Every structure is written in structure tokens, then in C-alpha cells.
Amino acid sequence: MKKILRYIRHSLSIRLSLWIVLLATIIFLGSLSYMFSVSRKAVRQEAIDHASQTLENTVLRVSNILDRVEVATNNTDWLTMRHLNTPDSMFAYSRNILKNNPDLYGCSIAFEPYYFKEKGRDFSAYSFRQSPDSIETEQEGNDLYRYFEMDWYLLPKLLDRPCWTEPYIDLDIDSTYTKEMIISYCKPLKDHQGRFIGVISTDISLNWLSQTISAMQPYPNSYNIMLGQGGTFLVHPDSTKLFYESIFTKTLKEPNPQITQLGKAMVAGEEGWRQMRLANKNYYVFYKSLPNTGWSVSILCPESDIFGGYNRLTKVVVAIMFFGLLLMFILFSRIVNSELKPLRQLTKGAETIASGQFGEELPDLGRIDEIGQLTHSFSNMQHSLVNYIDKLKTTTVAKERFESELRIARDIQMSMVPDVFPQHDGLDMYASMTPAKEVGGDLYDYVMQGDKLYFCVGDVSGKGVPASLFMAQSARLFRTLVAEDMMPVDIASRMNNALTENNDRGMFVTMFIGMLHLETGRLDFCNCGHNPPVIDGQFLELHYANQPLGLWEDDPFYGESIADIRGCQLLIYTDGLNEAENQRQEMLGNKRLIELMADATNLDSHQVIDMLVKEVEQHRAGADSNDDLTLMCLKLSNRKRQLTFKNEKQELIRVAEFMEGVCNEQHLDMHMAMKLQVAMEEMVTNVIFYAYPKGICADITLTAESDGKELTFVLSDTGKPFDPTTIKDADIEANPMDREQGGMGIHIMKNIMSEVIYQRLGDTNQLTMKKKL
Amino acid sequence: MTQIIKECGKTIIKTGARIDTLNAAQFETDIQPALEQGVNLEIDCTELNYMASSGLRIFQATMRTVVRNLGGQMKLTHVNDDIFDILKMTGFTRHIKVER
């Protein structure tokens, strides 16, 4: 079912056809129903008319028969009266009636007992039709058949007028005759004085009458009945019911009000028709009484006969309609399908175009209807699309060229700032620049000039290409001026003058210019309107707020200096760091910057910058970068000295020289120097003598490093594991004479040094000795 | 350069500037002649400005020889502050006479 529904939904032709057939069905059914109901009425009326007419004819015919009987009787009547003197002529007269009227069954001319003296008591001349061609005549009265006591004789005598008897059986004395049911017309005979002298009676066969009437059928299966007074069947298709049953007989056993009512109406002599159900069939019953007799004739017509033709017609019409609609559905869906064929072609073409083959020609359907218009519109759309794409290509190429130029500009700009940093002993420097757009207005640079490191970080007003050009100019100026070996404040002043020239657009650059003496750690700097750098997790306190470069010529600049920044972490940045905004325009802020830097004192410069860049990205959380971001971090550590020597006794001289150099560099007094010498000799001697098996030559290293507060020595060897810190102290309480030898060297070293740490790193003994200065 | 001077019943050993790992053995050999029965030994450290534990071990051995075996006496004289510190931190100053 679901499949069928889906199919219907997917097929326009089926759906259209279904709708049309449905509408046609409704219209057909409506009009046919109306037509059938009207024609049914007409057919019924026609049937009523037809049956009524037949009934009329039947009644007329019965009346005719009865009239003929009466006329024949009356015609014989006067003959009888004329020839009363010749009783035997009565036989001829009765015979003549039958001869002249073939419909009649018998005729009696009967006289009162002893009317003819010579004839005795009984005299009744009786003729009857033995067969259609032979008539028997006889005197019927005798002791067994006392005719003057019969109904047919007594009725007219008592009523004193002619009358019809009810049906009765012609009681034959001679059993060779078949019993015949008859009805008789009886007329009293009177003499001239008006005295009753006998009866003339004419009989007709009830069977014959029944056959005659039954022959008159308006429909093949219709039949007639005739009822006598009291409802006795006078005519019925079942001859056994004649005379013996009445219309009410059956209702005694099975009450049927319809039949009872019909019987009553017929007995009462009414005329009319009604619908009844008899023996499981619907009947139309028409009835009418016969004049003068009290009898009633009725025709029963089965409904199936009346509407037989009509019903057959209905079936045929319905069948034709059904097949017609089916044919219509099939044809219509075919027609719609073939009409939609171009639409399918168009769909296919459109899909091809949609897949990117814009050159695909749509099929020329040669149609001017809606489908043709659609194809035309689609074709127009295709051309527009092709044009648009061409235009887009051109624009894209132009844009790409522009972008490629910008990319090149970016590369050039990025190449103007160094990405390699000085490999100077003790100097840890790193910097990065991230323009907000392809090119930016930030800059940083450094130049090594002898034992001096010049560096700068700057931020040009504005962003993008104009800023980048100004930045390039500034960077070039810095390099040029540094070469002249000037102080930062002079560089700032010279740069300012150069940048102010022809600076019609009023651009400027804020800049921090520094000069670091690598040997002494002295920092000279000039801050030109730039953000204060962060030193060891705190903002550097600036005493002079110089103007940015490029604004006012000849304004004085003031330089500052810090005596020694060795061991300090210095961060110089542009406002892309502390003013980095997220989507809610919230800045990263100075507070957060200080928090971050306070936690970063143990990181090296590269790590610090990576951490800050990551932090800015996290803070932005997807927001576009609002400013160029430039960071420079540097730290000048105290110089680290290193000595590598062999495990030989003579190397102690080199160690002593090394120690002397370290102590001189640290400007240590001779007492401290002597003690450090002793301590180191103790440890080095231990290693040289005891760390390695005999004959094995190995390298031993010793480093010395100072951060100004503490002097740290690290002695490393790859000999057998030996941890001097766990060696039991020499018993200095005891008299040296009683002591065991050894342990004193380590004791001396521990006493001289402030802190001793031993680590076994892989196959290396590493002894770290620190001495507070 | 080590010198041995005998005067007024005293034997005086004048040390060089350094007694370290490299020259300790030499120093030990040099002073052997001064170690006589019942010697009144004075080690003059006027020149000495550097001494490692190897030097202390010689002093230790010398003390044992002179005081315990030869029934003599031994003292250190003209010891500078640095050497004194070393002697002090190793517990020598408590068991041997050290003069500045």
C-alpha cells in the first residue's frame, strides 16, 4: 500500500489521471443516478398503465363471456315460454344453446315438479358438452339427483330474478363423466300469470374460464386470479386451488396482513393496485371487480419482470462506465506521460548543468507551451550563469593577483624583521611579529655592534599597507643609525627628524630603542611613546615619556639606563598584546599581562613568546585580530664558563687556572678564591683518582656560572656512581693522629660551599656546588 | 720551596706557597729529614697561602710520627687566615698548636 502511495506521489501523470477519473466518476454517477431514478419511475408508471390496461381487458373479456351467457339464456327464455305445451321441445332448445355458443359447457331447462302432468315429477332438459364436438342431451332429474333442491334451481326461485351461482361441481350420476367445476347463470321461468314454473340454467366451465383469463398476461411471469363472493378462487394458475380454497385459506395457517388486506379489498369490490411480497418476490398486484357478479379479477406482476429490462440496462451501463473510466485512466496517464517527456529531458539537462558542465546545451523541444517557456527560462539562466562565472573568474584572478602581491609584500615585510637571533653566550633572545592583516605597521629589529646589542620594537599608527610602508622606512632608519654607534637617545632623535620630514599624513611610530652591553649587562634605552616593557614580571618604571617618532621635529628626547640587567627577563611588546580584544571587545589587560609574566620567569624567551601568542589566541576565542602583535623577549644570563679535562693528575693545573679565571671574573677576594680553589681541587682530585679504573681515559667537565647572587659549579664525570653528599663526615672532634685517613676533602668542600647537590643522570655523576656571593 | 732550619734545639720547616695534590708527595719527602727523635718541630707557614686536604693528610701523618713515635713536639706558626680556616674546619686547631 505504502509502495503504491509512494508511486502515486512520484508520478504526476498517475496523479492527474486519478483526479480526472475521480471527477468523471462523480459526474457520471450523479447523472446516471438521476437518469436511472427518473427512468425507474417512468418504467413503473408504464408497468402500472400496462397492467391496468390488461386488467381492464380481462375484466372486459370476462364480462363479455358472462354477457354472452346471459344473452344466450335470455334468447332461449322466450322460446321456452312459447312452447310450454310441447315439453319435449325443451331438449332441442337446450341443445341449441350449446350449439350456438361454443363457450358454454351445459344448459338445463328445469320445471317445477309435476308441472307437466304427463312427465311425472321430474322434468329437466339438460344438454352438456361431452367433448368440444359432441353434445349430449338428457333428462337429468331423478330420485338421486333431485334438481329442484339444487342451488342453481333454488337461488333464482327464491331471489325471483336471474343470478350467477358460486362455482360448484357438476354432480354427475354417471361416473363415466369427469367431474367438472362450473358456474351457472340461472333465470326463473314464469308463465303468463307470472307464476314461477321453472329455471333455465346455463353453465360455463370454471377451468375453461380460468384458462381463458390466464392467457391474458402482460408479463411473462405474471398471472391472474379471480375471486368469487367470499374470496373463493375462481381463476388461479394452480387449478387445484379452484373452488376448494379461498384467498384467506393460507392466512389461517400463516397470517399475512398484506394478503388479508388484498382479499378484503377484492371481496369488497374495490379497484386499485398495491406492492406486495409473495413467496420471496416483490409483486405489483392490480385488482378490479366484475360488475353484477361480486367477483374480482387481479393480475400479479413480479417486479423482476417489470424492471427486468431496466435492471439489465443498468448493469450494462455500469459496466460500460467502469471500463470506459479505466480506459480513460490508462489513456490519460499515457497522454500526460508523453506530454511530460520533454520535462524529463529538461530535468536531465538541468542536472548535467548543475553538475558543473555549464556548456551542456539544453534540448530544443520545439514547444511554445509552458514547458517550452520553462526550457527557455532555464536556458537564459544557464547563459547568465556562464556569464556570471566568467565575470567571477576575472574578478577572482584580479583578486588573486592583488592577494599574491599582498602576500609578497608580507614576505618582504617579514624578511625585514630578523627571524634568526644572536647566538651570543648567555644571551637568550626571541621575537615574533604577527600582522593583523597581510601587512602590518609593527616592527622589531636588532643589530649586534661589537659587544653591544641594539634592539628596537615599534608600532606605527594605523594598520595595513600605509603603516607597513612607514614601518619599512623606520626599520631602515634604525639599521642605518645603529651603524653609526650612537646612544639610543641619539638614534631616537635622528630617527624623529628623518621621519618628520615630508610626513604630510601625520603618521608616527612609537618605539622602544635599547642598547645592551653584553659584557656588563648595562642597558641604555630610549622609550618613544611606547608601552612600558615588562622586566621580571613587573612594568619597567619609566622616568621620561618621550614623544612618538615622526610628529615634532627638534623636540628633545631623553634616554635612561639600567646598570645591570643580567639575569632579568625583559619583555618588549606592542599594544596588540595587552589590548587584544575578544568578541565582546574585552581587552586582555595589563593585569593579566603581569600575571602571565610573573609566572614565566623560569621560561626561556622562545617559550615566553609562544605562551603569550597562545594566550592572546585563547583570549580572542575566534575573534578577528584587532591589531598587529609584536613581542620581543630577552634575557642576558651571567656568563657560563666551562672546562673539559682528562682524568689525569696534571689536569689539576688547568682546573686551578679555570677557577682563577672564574674568581677574577666575579671579582672575588683572594680568601674566597682560595677556598673555592681548595673545594674544587678536593672534588676534582676525587674524580681523577677514584672515578675510573686504571688505564681508562675519560673527559670530565666543570662549568661555572653566576647570576650575580650565587656562583654555581657543576662537575660532571662518567665514572662509577659516587655521591659525596652521603659520605659520612670526617670525625673532626677526634685528634687527627687517631683518625682514619680520608673524608676530609669532602668535608672541606661542604664547609666552603653553600649548597651541594648530587645527581646521577644516566651514566653521569653530576655534582652541583653553589656558593652564595 | 721547602726549607729545613735547625736552630736553638728547634727544627723549623718553612713551607712553600702551596701544598696541593700535585706537590704533596714532594713536600712529604722533603720534610722527612726533619723528623728526628724528640724533635721540637715548628712548621712555619709564612709562605703558605694554599693548602688542600692532601697537605692536611701530611700534617696528620707528621703529627703521628713526631708526637707519638718520636716523642717530639710540633706546632704550626705564621698561619694565615685562610689556612687557619681550613685547619679549623677540619678540627686540627684543637689538637695542634697553631699560631697566626
Boltz contact constraints between the chains, C-beta under 6 A:
constraints:
  - contact:
      token1: [A, 652]
      token2: [B, 21]
      max_distance: 6.0
  - contact:
      token1: [A, 652]
      token2: [B, 22]
      max_distance: 6.0
  - contact:
      token1: [A, 671]
      token2: [B, 82]
      max_distance: 6.0
  - contact:
      token1: [A, 674]
      token2: [B, 50]
      max_distance: 6.0
  - contact:
      token1: [A, 674]
      token2: [B, 82]
      max_distance: 6.0
  - contact:
      token1: [A, 678]
      token2: [B, 52]
      max_distance: 6.0
  - contact:
      token1: [A, 681]
      token2: [B, 52]
      max_distance: 6.0
  - contact:
      token1: [A, 682]
      token2: [B, 53]
      max_distance: 6.0
  - contact:
      token1: [A, 685]
      token2: [B, 21]
      max_distance: 6.0
  - contact:
      token1: [A, 732]
      token2: [B, 90]
      max_distance: 6.0
  - contact:
      token1: [A, 732]
      token2: [B, 91]
      max_distance: 6.0
  - contact:
      token1: [A, 735]
      token2: [B, 95]
      max_distance: 6.0
  - contact:
      token1: [A, 736]
      token2: [B, 60]
      max_distance: 6.0
  - contact:
      token1: [A, 736]
      token2: [B, 63]
      max_distance: 6.0
  - contact:
      token1: [A, 736]
      token2: [B, 92]
      max_distance: 6.0
  - contact:
      token1: [A, 736]
      token2: [B, 95]
      max_distance: 6.0
  - contact:
      token1: [A, 737]
      token2: [B, 63]
      max_distance: 6.0
  - contact:
      token1: [A, 737]
      token2: [B, 64]
      max_distance: 6.0
  - contact:
      token1: [A, 737]
      token2: [B, 68]
      max_distance: 6.0
  - contact:
      token1: [A, 744]
      token2: [B, 53]
      max_distance: 6.0
  - contact:
      token1: [A, 744]
      token2: [B, 56]
      max_distance: 6.0
  - contact:
      token1: [A, 744]
      token2: [B, 90]
      max_distance: 6.0
  - contact:
      token1: [A, 745]
      token2: [B, 53]
      max_distance: 6.0
  - contact:
      token1: [A, 748]
      token2: [B, 53]
      max_distance: 6.0
  - contact:
      token1: [A, 751]
      token2: [B, 89]
      max_distance: 6.0
